[in-house]
Amino acid sequence: MTAFSNETIDKVWQNARGMTEPSAEIWRRDECGAWIKRDQYGHEQSEFGWRIENVSLGGPDTLENLRALHHANSYDRANGRAKCHMTADQTATPVMEHIREPRNRKA
């Protein structure tokens, strides 16, 4: 895993999908919809662990090329899209109801 500065980690986190419920400061979703938790950066064994991946084909590690992804998901640079192996589990959650406790499931 590439070592990123705390500033870069924070900026990539801010670019991930924020939700109004639960708190966007703690919880976000990656491009596949999988829940990631801010304090779980680099934790590959965590249900909500995430990493930063450069999604450009040979481009530099600049903010526009970096994405927050759940550790089980990856990015197909050649085709320009996320490879989703994990997504949010919204089973039995009514459409108009907020998620009370984030959970993920294999896609």
Contact map, one row per residue, 1 for C-alpha under 8 A:
11100000000000000000000000000000000000000000000000000000000000000000000000000000000000000000000000000000000
11110000000000000000000000000000000000000000000000000000000000000000000000000000000000000000000000000000000
11111000000000000000000000000000000000000000000000000000000000000000000000000000000000000000000000000000000
01111101100000000000000000000000000000000000000000000000000000000000000000000000000000000000000000000000000
00111111100000000000000000000000000000000000000000000000000000000000000000000000000000000000000000000000000
00011111110000000000000000000000000000000000000000000000000000000000000000000000000000000000000000000000000
00001111111000000000000000000000000000000000000000000000000000000000000000000000000000000000000000000000000
00011111111100000000000000000000000000000000000000000000000000100000000000000000000000000000000000000000000
00011111111110000000000000000000000000000000000000010000000000000000000000000000000000000000000000000000000
00000111111111000000000000000000000000000000000000000000000000000000000000000000000000000000000000000000000
00000011111111100000000000000000000000000000000000000000000000100000000000000000000000000000000000000000000
00000001111111110000000000000000000000000000000000010000000000100111000000000000000000000000000000000000000
00000000111111110000000000010000000001000000000000000000000000000001000000000000000000000000000000000000000
00000000011111111100000000000000000000000000000000000000000000000000000000000000000000000000000000000000000
00000000001111111000000000000000000000000000000000000000000000000011000000000000000000000000000000000000000
00000000000111111100000000011110000000000000000000000000000000000011000000000000000000000000000000000000000
00000000000001111110000000011110000000000000000000000000000000000000000000000000000000000000000000000000000
00000000000001011111000100111000000000000000000000000000000000000000000000000000000000000000000000000000000
00000000000000001111111100111000000000000000000000000000000000000000000000000000000000000000000000000000000
00000000000000000111111100000000000000000000000000000000000000000000000000000000000000000000000000000000000
00000000000000000011111100000000000000000000000000000000000000000000000000000000000000000000000001110000000
00000000000000000011111101100000000000000000000000000000000000000000000000000000000000000000000001110000000
00000000000000000011111111100000000000000000000000000000000000000000000000000000000000000000000000000000000
00000000000000000111111111110000000000000000000000000000000000000000000000000000000000000000000000000000000
00000000000000000000001111110000000001000000000000000000000000000000000000000000000000000000000000000000000
00000000000000000000011111110000000011100000000000000000000000000000000000000000000000000000000000000000000
00000000000000000110011111111000001111000000000000000000000000000000000000000000000000000000000000000000000
00000000000010011110000111111100001111000000000000000000000000000000000000000000000000000000000000000000000
00000000000000011110000000111111111100000000000000000000000000000000000000000000000000000000000000000000000
00000000000000011000000000011111111100000000000000000000000000000001110000000000000000000000000000000000000
00000000000000011000000000001111110000000000000000000000000000000000100000000000010000000000000000000000000
00000000000000000000000000001111110000000000000000000000000000000000000010000000011101100000000000000000000
00000000000000000000000000001111111000000000000000000000000000000000000000000000000001110000000000000000000
00000000000000000000000000001111111100000000000000000000000000000000010000000000000001110000000000000001000
00000000000000000000000000111100111110000000000100000000000000000000010000000000000000110000000000000111000
00000000000000000000000000111100011111010000000111000000000000000000110000000000000000000000000000000000000
00000000000000000000000001110000001111111000000111000000000000000000000000000000000000000000000000000000000
00000000000010000000000011110000000111111000000000000000000000000000000000000000000000000000000000000000000
00000000000000000000000001000000000011111000000000000000000000000000000000000000000000000000000000000000000
00000000000000000000000000000000000111111110010111000000000000000000000000000000000000000000000000000000000
00000000000000000000000000000000000011111110000011100000000000000000000000000000000000000000000000000000000
00000000000000000000000000000000000000011111000011100000000000000000000000000000000000000000000000000000000
00000000000000000000000000000000000000011111110011000000000000000000001000000000000000000000000000000000000
00000000000000000000000000000000000000000111110011000000000000000000001000000000000000000000000000000000000
00000000000000000000000000000000000000000011111010000000000000000000000000000000000000000000000000000000000
00000000000000000000000000000000000000010011111110000000000000000000000000000000000000000000000000000000000
00000000000000000000000000000000000000000000111110000000000000000000000000000000000000000000000000000011000
00000000000000000000000000000000001110010000011111000000000000000000010000000000000000000000000000000001000
00000000000000000000000000000000000110011111111111100000000000000000011000000000000000000000000000000000000
00000000000000000000000000000000000110011111000111110000000000000001111000000000000000000000000000000000000
00000000000000000000000000000000000000001100000011111000000000000001111000000000000000000000000000000000000
00000000100100000000000000000000000000000000000001111100000000000111100000000000000000000000000000000000000
00000000000000000000000000000000000000000000000000111110000000000111100001100000000000000000000000000000000
00000000000000000000000000000000000000000000000000011111001110001110000000000000000000000000000000000000000
00000000000000000000000000000000000000000000000000001111100000001110000000111001000000000000000000000000000
00000000000000000000000000000000000000000000000000000111111100001000000000001001000000000000000000000000000
00000000000000000000000000000000000000000000000000000011111000000000000000001100000000000000000000000000000
00000000000000000000000000000000000000000000000000000001111100000000000000000000000000000000000000000000000
00000000000000000000000000000000000000000000000000000101111110001000000000000000000000000000000000000000000
00000000000000000000000000000000000000000000000000000101011111001000000000000000000000000000000000000000000
00000000000000000000000000000000000000000000000000000100001111101100000000000000000000000000000000000000000
00000000000000000000000000000000000000000000000000000000000111111100000000000000000000000000000000000000000
00000001001100000000000000000000000000000000000000000000000011111100000000000000000000000000000000000000000
00000000000000000000000000000000000000000000000000000000000001111100000000000000000000000000000000000000000
00000000000000000000000000000000000000000000000000000111001111111110000000000000000000000000000000000000000
00000000000100000000000000000000000000000000000000011110000011111111000000000000000000000000000000000000000
00000000000100110000000000000000000000000000000000011110000000001111100000000000000000000000000000000000000
00000000000110110000000000000100000000000000000001111000000000000111110000000000000000000000000000000000000
00000000000000000000000000000110000100000000000001111000000000000011111111000000000000000000000000000000000
00000000000000000000000000000100011100000000000111100000000000000001111111000000000001000000000000000000000
00000000000000000000000000000000000000000011000011100000000000000000111111000000000000000000000000000000000
00000000000000000000000000000000000000000000000000000000000000000000111111000000000111000000000000000000000
00000000000000000000000000000001000000000000000000000000000000000000111111100000011111000000000000000000000
00000000000000000000000000000000000000000000000000001000000000000000111111110000011100000000000000000000000
00000000000000000000000000000000000000000000000000001010000000000000000011111001111000000000000000000000000
00000000000000000000000000000000000000000000000000000010000000000000000001111111111000000000000000000000000
00000000000000000000000000000000000000000000000000000011100000000000000000111111100000000000000000000000000
00000000000000000000000000000000000000000000000000000000100000000000000000011111000000000000000000000000000
00000000000000000000000000000000000000000000000000000000000000000000000000011111100000000000000000000000000
00000000000000000000000000000000000000000000000000000011000000000000000000111111110000000000000000000000000
00000000000000000000000000000000000000000000000000000000000000000000000000111011111000000000000000000000000
00000000000000000000000000000011000000000000000000000000000000000000000011110001111100000000000000000000000
00000000000000000000000000000001000000000000000000000000000000000000000011110000111110000000000000000000000
00000000000000000000000000000001000000000000000000000000000000000000000111000000011111100000000000000000001
00000000000000000000000000000000000000000000000000000000000000000000000110000000001111100000000000000000011
00000000000000000000000000000001110000000000000000000000000000000000010110000000000111110000000000000001111
00000000000000000000000000000001111000000000000000000000000000000000000000000000000111111000000000000001111
00000000000000000000000000000000111000000000000000000000000000000000000000000000000001111100000000000111100
00000000000000000000000000000000000000000000000000000000000000000000000000000000000000111110000000000111100
00000000000000000000000000000000000000000000000000000000000000000000000000000000000000011111100000100010000
00000000000000000000000000000000000000000000000000000000000000000000000000000000000000001111100000000000000
00000000000000000000000000000000000000000000000000000000000000000000000000000000000000000111110000000000000
00000000000000000000000000000000000000000000000000000000000000000000000000000000000000000111111011100000000
00000000000000000000000000000000000000000000000000000000000000000000000000000000000000000001111110000000000
00000000000000000000000000000000000000000000000000000000000000000000000000000000000000000000111110000000000
00000000000000000000000000000000000000000000000000000000000000000000000000000000000000000000011111000000000
00000000000000000000000000000000000000000000000000000000000000000000000000000000000000000000111111100000000
00000000000000000000110000000000000000000000000000000000000000000000000000000000000000000000100111110000000
00000000000000000000110000000000000000000000000000000000000000000000000000000000000000000100100011111100000
00000000000000000000110000000000000000000000000000000000000000000000000000000000000000000000000001111100000
00000000000000000000000000000000000000000000000000000000000000000000000000000000000000000000000000111110000
00000000000000000000000000000000001000000000000000000000000000000000000000000000000000011000000000111111000
00000000000000000000000000000000001000000000001000000000000000000000000000000000000000011100000000001111100
00000000000000000000000000000000011000000000001100000000000000000000000000000000000001111000000000000111110
00000000000000000000000000000000000000000000000000000000000000000000000000000000000001111000000000000011111
00000000000000000000000000000000000000000000000000000000000000000000000000000000000011100000000000000001111
00000000000000000000000000000000000000000000000000000000000000000000000000000000000111100000000000000000111
